[in-house]
Amino acid sequence: MTKFRPCIDLHDGKVKQIVGSSLSDSGAGLKTNFETDRSSAWFAELYKKDGIKGGHVIMLGKGNESAAKDALSAYPGGMQVGGGINAQNAKEYIDAGASHVIVTSWIFPDGKLDRSRLDELVKTVGKEHLILDLSCKRTGMVNGKPQWKIATNRWQTIIDIEINKETLEDLAKSCDEFLVHAADVEGKQQGMDDELIKFLAENSPIPVTYAGGAKSLEDLIHCKEISNGKIDLTIGSALDLFGGKGVMYDDCVKFNKAQG
């Protein structure tokens, strides 16, 4: 059944909410919706208190490792971590308290899936502790239907791997869940990609968390309806915790409890 999934996005060691499409290697043009002096552990402790599991800590660039581990240790087994994860450092984040590590760019070097890297990750932490981030951007229409391709390197590089039924079924053999940011709408609070949510619900054989564009509690209810309860939803910039005015965190907690 659809659940609200929390997040802790880290940039330069601070909890922030940013417009996903504004991320770049240089940092120029970064658009920040929210920044706080509250620690990552403060947010993790809140999620723990309210029993909200399965949220993700995302390290947006370097300099966030310590803050990420602080959050994980504050809520052992309750949160996932992503951003710069590879086979060499994955286990240290599991040991630090992460339920799962989230990986994307590292398994797609040069824009292609590296099976040996994926296999190494599975061997290192186990399929049950691995989430593949298949965040994507729309690249056009094919036969009257939208097409999405995976976006890596903080969503700046679109690679030639389509989000389709075959891709989902193939990669699901090596991980526990998918995390999918709709990078085109991430952080903009202008509405979700309904077609992507429906597509994921119909075609993914494993659980999926969708992120991008949610701006109200009605969007959480809407996600449940259009996905037949199969897709979980992350709400970031619109949440009052992060300075938003569209969604009350307490309402999301009540929603989750109502789902059982």
C-alpha positions in Angstrom: 0.0 0.0 0.0 1.3 3.5 -0.9 3.2 5.2 1.9 4.8 8.6 2.4 8.6 8.2 2.4 10.7 11.0 4.1 14.0 12.3 2.8 17.1 14.1 4.0 18.9 15.8 1.1 22.5 16.9 2.0 24.5 19.5 0.2 27.8 20.9 1.6 27.0 19.1 4.8 23.7 20.8 5.4 20.1 19.7 5.0 18.7 21.4 1.9 15.9 21.1 -0.7 17.1 22.0 -4.1 15.7 22.1 -7.7 17.1 18.9 -9.1 17.6 20.2 -12.7 19.8 23.0 -11.3 22.5 20.6 -10.0 25.9 20.8 -11.8 29.5 19.7 -11.1 30.6 23.4 -10.8 27.7 24.3 -8.4 26.9 27.3 -10.6 23.2 28.1 -11.0 22.2 25.9 -8.0 18.6 26.8 -7.0 18.0 26.1 -3.3 14.4 26.0 -2.0 15.3 25.4 1.7 18.3 25.3 4.0 18.4 24.7 7.7 20.9 24.6 10.6 19.1 21.7 12.0 21.2 18.6 11.8 20.6 15.6 9.7 20.3 13.5 12.9 17.5 15.8 14.1 15.4 14.8 11.1 16.3 11.2 11.4 15.3 11.2 15.1 11.9 12.7 14.1 11.2 10.0 11.5 12.2 7.4 14.1 9.9 8.8 16.7 7.0 8.7 14.2 7.8 5.3 12.9 8.3 6.6 9.3 10.6 4.0 7.7 12.3 3.7 4.3 13.2 7.3 3.7 16.4 8.2 1.9 19.4 10.2 2.8 20.9 11.6 -0.4 24.4 13.1 -0.5 24.4 15.7 -3.3 28.2 16.0 -3.9 31.2 15.7 -1.6 31.4 16.8 2.0 28.3 15.1 3.1 29.6 11.8 4.4 29.7 12.7 8.1 26.2 14.3 8.1 24.9 11.2 6.3 26.3 8.8 8.9 25.0 11.0 11.7 21.5 10.5 10.3 21.9 6.8 9.8 23.2 6.2 13.4 20.3 8.2 14.7 17.8 5.8 13.1 19.5 2.5 12.6 17.8 0.3 10.0 15.3 3.0 9.3 16.8 4.9 6.4 18.5 4.3 3.1 21.6 6.3 1.8 22.7 7.3 -1.7 25.0 9.6 -3.5 28.5 8.5 -4.4 28.0 4.9 -3.3 30.1 2.2 -4.8 31.3 -1.3 -4.0 34.3 0.1 -2.0 32.3 2.2 0.4 28.8 0.6 0.4 29.4 -1.7 3.4 30.6 1.1 5.6 27.2 2.8 5.2 25.3 -0.4 6.0 27.6 -0.8 9.1 26.7 2.9 10.0 23.0 2.0 10.2 21.6 2.2 6.6 19.0 -0.4 5.8 20.0 -0.1 2.1 22.5 1.7 -0.1 21.2 3.5 -3.2 23.3 3.4 -6.3 23.0 4.8 -9.8 25.9 6.5 -11.6 28.6 4.0 -10.4 27.0 1.1 -12.2 26.5 3.1 -15.4 30.1 4.2 -16.4 30.3 5.7 -19.8 26.6 5.5 -20.1 26.3 1.8 -20.1 25.4 -0.8 -17.5 28.5 -2.5 -16.1 27.3 -5.9 -15.0 30.5 -6.7 -13.1 30.1 -3.6 -10.9 26.5 -4.5 -10.2 27.4 -8.0 -9.4 30.2 -6.7 -7.1 27.7 -4.6 -5.2 25.3 -7.5 -4.7 28.2 -9.6 -3.5 29.3 -6.8 -1.1 26.1 -5.9 0.6 23.5 -8.4 -0.6 20.5 -7.9 -3.0 18.3 -7.3 0.1 20.4 -4.1 1.0 20.6 -2.6 -2.5 18.4 0.0 -4.1 18.9 1.1 -7.7 18.2 4.7 -8.4 16.7 4.9 -11.9 16.0 8.6 -11.8 15.2 9.8 -15.2 14.2 12.6 -17.6 11.6 12.6 -20.4 13.3 12.4 -23.8 10.3 12.5 -26.1 7.3 10.5 -27.3 7.4 7.1 -29.0 4.3 5.7 -30.6 2.3 8.3 -28.7 3.7 7.3 -25.4 6.3 9.2 -23.3 9.8 7.9 -23.1 12.1 8.3 -20.1 15.9 7.6 -20.0 18.1 7.2 -17.0 19.8 10.4 -15.8 23.1 10.0 -13.9 25.8 12.3 -12.4 23.3 14.2 -10.2 20.8 14.0 -13.1 22.9 16.0 -15.5 23.9 13.1 -17.9 21.1 11.4 -19.8 22.3 7.9 -20.8 20.9 5.7 -23.6 19.0 3.3 -21.3 15.3 3.6 -21.4 13.0 3.1 -18.4 10.9 0.3 -19.9 9.5 -3.0 -18.8 12.6 -5.0 -19.9 14.9 -2.7 -18.0 12.9 -2.9 -14.9 12.5 -6.7 -15.0 16.2 -7.1 -15.7 17.6 -4.8 -12.9 15.0 -6.0 -10.4 16.9 -9.3 -10.3 19.8 -7.5 -8.5 18.1 -5.2 -6.0 15.4 -4.9 -3.4 13.7 -1.7 -4.6 13.9 1.1 -7.1 14.1 4.8 -6.3 12.9 7.0 -9.2 13.2 10.8 -9.2 11.5 12.5 -12.1 14.3 14.9 -12.5 12.4 17.3 -14.8 9.9 18.2 -12.0 12.1 17.5 -8.9 11.9 20.4 -6.4 9.6 22.5 -8.5 6.3 21.7 -6.6 4.5 22.0 -10.0 2.9 18.5 -10.1 4.0 14.9 -10.4 4.7 12.9 -13.6 1.5 10.9 -13.4 2.4 8.9 -16.5 5.7 7.8 -15.0 4.0 6.7 -11.8 1.4 4.7 -13.7 4.1 3.1 -15.8 6.2 2.1 -12.8 3.1 0.7 -11.1 2.2 -1.4 -14.1 5.7 -2.6 -15.0 8.0 -2.9 -11.9 8.2 -6.3 -10.3 9.6 -4.9 -7.1 8.7 -1.9 -4.8 9.3 1.6 -6.2 9.5 5.0 -4.5 8.8 7.9 -6.7 10.0 11.5 -6.1 9.3 14.7 -7.9 6.8 17.5 -8.0 4.5 16.5 -5.2 3.0 19.6 -3.7 0.0 18.6 -1.5 -1.5 15.8 0.6 -3.9 15.3 -2.3 -0.9 14.3 -4.4 -0.1 11.5 -1.9 -3.7 10.3 -2.2 -3.6 10.7 -6.0 -0.4 8.6 -6.1 -2.1 5.8 -4.2 -5.1 5.9 -6.6 -3.2 6.0 -9.9 -0.7 3.3 -8.8 -3.3 1.1 -7.2 -1.3 1.4 -4.0 1.9 0.1 -5.5 4.1 3.2 -5.5 5.4 5.0 -2.5 5.9 8.8 -2.6 8.6 11.1 -1.4 7.6 14.7 -0.6 10.4 17.2 -0.1 10.2 20.9 -1.0 6.4 21.2 -0.4 6.7 19.7 3.1 6.4 22.1 6.1 9.5 20.5 7.6 11.4 22.0 4.7 9.8 25.4 4.6 7.0 24.3 2.3 3.4 25.4 2.6 1.6 22.6 0.7 1.9 19.6 3.0 2.0 19.2 6.7 4.4 16.5 7.9 1.9 15.5 10.6 -0.7 14.8 7.9 1.7 12.4 6.2 2.4 10.6 9.4 -1.4 10.2 9.8 -1.7 9.0 6.2 0.9 6.3 6.8 -0.7 5.1 10.0 -4.1 4.8 8.2 -2.5 2.5 5.6 -1.7 0.0 8.3 
